[in-house]
Amino acid sequence: MRQKIIEIKGLSRENLLGKFPLPIAAYLLMIVIVSLISSPFQRMMQNGATDLNITHMMIGLVGEIIVFLIAILFGAGLTKIHLNIARRQEPSLKDFVFPFKNHPDKFMGFGVLMALIGVACSIPGSVCLGIGAALTSVPLLIAGIVLLIIGVILVIILMLGFSLTTYILLDDPYDTKVIPAMKQSWQYMKKRKGTLFLLGLSFIGLFFLGILSFGIGMLWIEQYYLQSSVVFYLKVKEEHMEYRSILEDGEE
């Protein structure tokens, strides 16, 4: 497993040689646009909470949800750029807006589903903690903490299992629907969740260094991480296709 991670990261560095400017520019553009759009809605929610103005709070909340959906599309666009880099195809800023023009509902739908899954997994523990705090019940507080930990573990497993869905949708946004794409991702990730989890953990040191550089280093580190994730997807897809081919040959 360690050798596979080293191979993935090595190939990612090779793919990104001379290719950093475009994904970094797209990444910065995404941050700037999302921040500018989000800022007035955040202020509206803060002012609404201070003044107890429900209307302002609701408008701010709806606005933040819209910003969240836009961020999902930009994130998928950045992933599209990395897919083309990994496939040695010439990437462009057109890839950045690809999800906006090709069934954006599918990318947003998947993002919303994953957010809802995360919320659902945290509800039991949060409710138990809330009741425990209200009743000052130590057993309920302990149960709430345990349920939250279980919820976090469950979210991690589900996130890993469905992690390839965006790539699958980018490869075929017209014919592939969200739920089938999620099922395909889950099938791809059988016995591979540990590898992806360890791949993510291997970047912790670099992310820490990026933070120490006042965030400047994160511009490169984030692209390195995204490219590694894309290479992982392409390798998993290739392995799956080879396995299917062997099975089909065996049936013949």
N, C-alpha and C positions, 0 to 999 in steps of 0.2 A: 504493500500500500504506500509506504514512504517513497519507494522508487517511482511509483506512478505519479505521485504529487510533484516530485522533483522534475520528472519528465514534462508534466503539464506546465509548470512554471518556466522551465527552460524554453519550451516551444513558444510560450506567451511572450517572453522577452525577445525572442527571435522575430516573432510576428510584428512587434511594436517598434522595431528599429526603424527610425526615420518616419514613423507614423504617428507619433505622439501629438503633433500640433492640432490636427482636426478633432480627435476625441476630447482633448483638453478644452479647445474652443467651444465645442458643443456642451461640455460639462459646465463651463463657466456661464454660457448663455442660459442654460437651464436654471442654474442657481439664481442668476440675476432676474430672469423673467418671473420665476416662481416667487422670489422674495418681493418683487415690486407689486405683483398682483395680490399677494397674501397680506402685505402690510396694512392696507386700509381696513380689511376685514378683521385683522387681529386687534387693531385699535378700537373698532366698533364693538367687538366682544368685550374688551377690557372696560371701555366706557359704559357699556350696557350693564356690566356686572357691578361697576361702581355706583351708577345711578339707579340700579334696579329697573332698567328699561328692557323689558322682555322683547320688544320689537327689534331693538338694535342687536340684542344678543342672538335672536333667531336669524336675522339677516347676516350677521357675522358668521354664524355657524354654517348657514347654507353656502356663503361665499367660500369658507374654508374647505367645505366638501368639494366645491367646484375646483378650487386650487389643487386639492388632492388628486382629482381626476386628471387635471392637466399635467401634473407632475408625473403621473403614471405613464401618460403618453410620451412625455419627453424622455423618461427613463427607458421606455421601450425603443425609442428612436436612437438613443445612445447605444443600446444593445445591438441594434441593427447595424450601426457603424462598426462595432466590434466584430460582428458576424462576418461582414465583408472583409475586414482586415484579416481575420483568421482564415478565410477562404481564398486569400491572396487576390481579392477583387478590389477594384479601386473604389474606396469609400468617398462619399460626398455629403454635403449638408442636406441634400435631398433625402438621404437615409434618415436624418434626424426628424423629419416631419412625416416619414413613411406611415407611422401608426395613425396620424391625424387623417390621412387620406384613404387608408385601407382598413375598413371595419374597426374604427376606434372603439366601438361599443364592446368588442370582444376583449380588448386589452383592459379597458376600464372595468368591465364586468368581472374579469379575473381578479383585478386589484381589490375591488369591493368585496368579493367573496373571501379573499384571504384576510382582509381586515375584519370581516364579520366572524371568521373562524377564530381569529385571535381574541376578539371580544368575548365570544361564546366560551372559550376555554378559561377565561379569567373570571367569569361571572360567579361560579360556585364558591371559589376562594374569597372573592371580594365580598360577596353577600355574607358568608360565614364570618369573616373578619368584622364586618360592619355590625352584625348582630352581637358578636362577642364583645366588641368595644362598647356597645350600648348597654349590654347587660353586665359588663365587667366580668365576663365568664372566661376564665383561663383555658378550659378545655375547648371552648368554641374558637378562641384565638389561635390555639395550637392547631386545631383542625383546619382553620382558615389558611394558615401558613402552609400546612401540608398540601391542601388542595391547590393553592397557588403554585407551589413547586411542581406538583403533578401537571397543572395546566401549562406551565412554561415548557416542561419536557414534551408534552403532547403537541404544543405549538411548534417546537423545534422539529419534531418528527414529521409533522404535516407539511411544514414549510420546505423541508428537505425533499419530501416525496413529490411535492408539486412544483419544485423549483425550476423545472425545465419547461413549464407550460408556456411562458412568454416566448422562448426560443421556437417552440413548435408552432405557435400562432404566427410568429414572424416568417417562418418558412412557408406557411400556407394559410394566409389570413382569409382567403375566400371560401374554401371548402371545409376547413377545420373549425368546429365549434368549441366553445370554452370547456364544457364538461368532458367531451371526448379527448380534448388536449390534456386536461388534468389527469384523466385515466391513463393516457399514453405516458405522461410524465411519471406517474406512479409506477407503471410497468418498467420504464427505463431505469428507475431508481432502486429497483429491488436489489438488495445486497450491495448498493453503491452509496447509500446515505452516509455511511461512516467515512468514506473517502472524501466526499464533498464537505462534510463537517470538519475533517482534519485539514482540508485545503483552506477553508476559511480561517481556522485557528492559526495556520502557518503565517498569516498576514498580520497577526496581532502586534508583533514587534515593529513591523514597518508602519502600521497605523499609529503606534505610539511615537515613533520618530517623526512622522508627519505632523502630529499635534505639536511636538516640541519645536518644529520649524514654523510655528505660527500658522499652520494650515497650508503653507505654500507647497510643501512636499506632497501633500495629499492629492494635488492635481495629477501627479504622475503615479502615485501609489494606487489611487482609485482606478485609473485606467489599466494598470497592471493586474489588479484584482478582477476587474470586469473581463479582461481578455482571458485570464486564467479560467474563469467560469464558463466562458464561451468555448474554449478549447476542451474543457471537461465535457460539455454538452456534445460537441462534435465527436469526441472519442467514444462517448457512451452510445451515441446514435450509430456510429460505425460498427461498434461491437454488437449492437442489437441486430443490425442488418445482416452482419456476417453469421450470427447465430440462427437467424431466420432462414438464411440461404442454406445452411448446413441441414436444418430440419427438413426443408423442402426437398433437398437432394436425397436425404435419407428416405423420405416417403416415396420418391420415384423408384 
